[in-house]
C-alpha cells in the first residue's frame, strides 16, 4: 500500500473567484490546504469536506422585487393619514380662533377643546406619522424624520477665530471611531459647515446653516437619544447639545389678549400651509410607491424560479420547511387545482 505523504512544498492549484472589494472578479490561483494523511486512507466524507465549497445560487422570488416597497407604501400611507387629521384639526382651530376674535361666545367655548385635540396629535407625531414627518410637519420622502440640534461652543465666529483647528468627533462613547475636520483660516461659514457635514456624515450626523447663518446639526429622530448622550470632541470629551425647537409654535393657542389671538391665528395659518405642502408630497410618494407595486408583476421566468424554489423547499426534510408548506396548502383540494388548470 502506497503511504507516501505529500511534501510541504506540494500545493494543489484551485481556481476560485476572489475580489476583496465586492466578492466578484477574475479567477486567481490560490494554494489549497496541505494534506497530512495518505490520500487513499481518507474516508469518503472526509474527501468531500476538503473539496472547495460551491456557493448555491441566491434564491429570489422575482426579478422586480423591491425590498423597500412595502415600507415606503406603509410610511407614505401613515404620513398622509396623520397629515389629513392634523389639517382638519388646524382648520377647526382656525375657525374657533376667528370666532373668538370676532367676539362670538361659541368660539371661546370650542377653542379650548379643539386646541387640546390638536396638541395631542402633535405630541403623538413620532408614533403616528410613519417616521417621515418631522417636528416642522414637513414630509420627507425616502428619509426618516430629522431632529435638529446645536453643539454648544461650535459657532461660526468661534471656529473662524480659532483656525487653524482640527476637531475629532466621535459618537458612541470611548473607543468609537473618530473622524477629524480640519478648519483653515479664512474659511467662510458655508465652507465650515460643508467641512463639518462631510466629516460627520459617516456618524449619521449632518451639518448646515440655518436662516440666521448659524451652524446647525441634524440626525434621524431615532438616533437622537444616542447622539445627544454620547457625541464627543477629542480634547473636550462629551459636548453639550441643544435641540432646536420647531419654527411652528402651536402651544397655548387661544390665550392672551386680542393681539395674542391674532398671532396664534397667523401661526395656525402658516402651519396649515406647511401641512398642505406635506400632504401633496406624501400623496406623490404614495402614488409613486403604488405605481412601483403595479409594475412589480411576475414574468414567466419569475414564475419558473418561484416553482423551482417551491420544489427545492418541498424536497427538504427539515421541520420549518414542512410546516411552511403544509400551512400554505391548507384548503387546497384536488378539485380546486383541476379547476385552476382548466382556466384559459
C-alpha positions, 0 to 999 in steps of 0.5 A, spaced: 500 500 500 502 506 497 503 511 504 507 516 501 505 523 504 505 529 500 511 534 501 510 541 504 512 544 498 506 540 494 500 545 493 494 543 489 492 549 484 484 551 485 481 556 481 476 560 485 473 567 484 476 572 489 475 580 489 476 583 496 472 589 494 465 586 492 466 578 492 466 578 484 472 578 479 477 574 475 479 567 477 486 567 481 490 561 483 490 560 490 494 554 494 489 549 497 490 546 504 496 541 505 494 534 506 497 530 512 494 523 511 495 518 505 490 520 500 487 513 499 486 512 507 481 518 507 474 516 508 469 518 503 466 524 507 472 526 509 474 527 501 468 531 500 469 536 506 476 538 503 473 539 496 472 547 495 465 549 497 460 551 491 456 557 493 448 555 491 445 560 487 441 566 491 434 564 491 429 570 489 422 570 488 422 575 482 426 579 478 422 586 480 422 585 487 423 591 491 425 590 498 423 597 500 416 597 497 412 595 502 415 600 507 415 606 503 407 604 501 406 603 509 410 610 511 407 614 505 400 611 507 401 613 515 404 620 513 398 622 509 393 619 514 396 623 520 397 629 515 389 629 513 387 629 521 392 634 523 389 639 517 382 638 519 384 639 526 388 646 524 382 648 520 377 647 526 382 651 530 382 656 525 375 657 525 374 657 533 380 662 533 376 667 528 370 666 532 373 668 538 376 674 535 370 676 532 367 676 539 362 670 538 361 666 545 361 659 541 368 660 539 371 661 546 367 655 548 370 650 542 377 653 542 379 650 548 377 643 546 379 643 539 386 646 541 387 640 546 385 635 540 390 638 536 396 638 541 395 631 542 396 629 535 402 633 535 405 630 541 403 623 538 407 625 531 413 620 532 408 614 533 403 616 528 406 619 522 410 613 519 417 616 521 417 621 515 414 627 518 418 631 522 417 636 528 416 642 522 410 637 519 414 637 513 414 630 509 420 627 507 420 622 502 425 616 502 428 619 509 426 618 516 424 624 520 430 629 522 431 632 529 435 638 529 440 640 534 446 645 536 453 643 539 454 648 544 461 652 543 461 650 535 459 657 532 461 660 526 465 666 529 468 661 534 471 656 529 473 662 524 477 665 530 480 659 532 483 656 525 487 653 524 483 647 528 482 640 527 476 637 531 475 629 532 468 627 533 466 621 535 459 618 537 458 612 541 462 613 547 470 611 548 473 607 543 468 609 537 471 611 531 473 618 530 473 622 524 477 629 524 475 636 520 480 640 519 478 648 519 483 653 515 483 660 516 479 664 512 474 659 511 467 662 510 461 659 514 458 655 508 465 652 507 465 650 515 459 647 515 460 643 508 467 641 512 463 639 518 457 635 514 462 631 510 466 629 516 460 627 520 456 624 515 459 617 516 456 618 524 449 619 521 450 626 523 449 632 518 451 639 518 448 646 515 446 653 516 440 655 518 436 662 516 440 666 521 447 663 518 448 659 524 451 652 524 446 647 525 446 639 526 441 634 524 440 626 525 434 621 524 429 622 530 431 615 532 438 616 533 437 622 537 437 619 544 444 616 542 447 622 539 445 627 544 448 622 550 454 620 547 457 625 541 464 627 543 470 632 541 477 629 542 480 634 547 473 636 550 470 629 551 462 629 551 459 636 548 453 639 550 447 639 545 441 643 544 435 641 540 432 646 536 425 647 537 420 647 531 419 654 527 411 652 528 409 654 535 402 651 536 402 651 544 397 655 548 393 657 542 387 661 544 390 665 550 392 672 551 389 678 549 386 680 542 393 681 539 395 674 542 389 671 538 391 674 532 398 671 532 396 664 534 391 665 528 397 667 523 401 661 526 395 656 525 395 659 518 402 658 516 402 651 519 396 649 515 400 651 509 406 647 511 401 641 512 398 642 505 405 642 502 406 635 506 400 632 504 401 633 496 408 630 497 406 624 501 400 623 496 406 623 490 410 618 494 404 614 495 402 614 488 409 613 486 410 607 491 403 604 488 405 605 481 412 601 483 407 595 486 403 595 479 409 594 475 412 589 480 408 583 476 411 576 475 414 574 468 414 567 466 421 566 468 419 569 475 414 564 475 419 558 473 424 560 479 418 561 484 416 553 482 423 551 482 424 554 489 417 551 491 420 544 489 427 545 492 423 547 499 418 541 498 424 536 497 427 538 504 426 534 510 427 539 515 421 541 520 420 549 518 420 547 511 414 542 512 410 546 516 411 552 511 408 548 506 403 544 509 400 551 512 400 554 505 396 548 502 391 548 507 384 548 503 387 546 497 383 540 494 384 536 488 378 539 485 380 546 486 387 545 482 383 541 476 379 547 476 385 552 476 388 548 470 382 548 466 382 556 466 384 559 459 
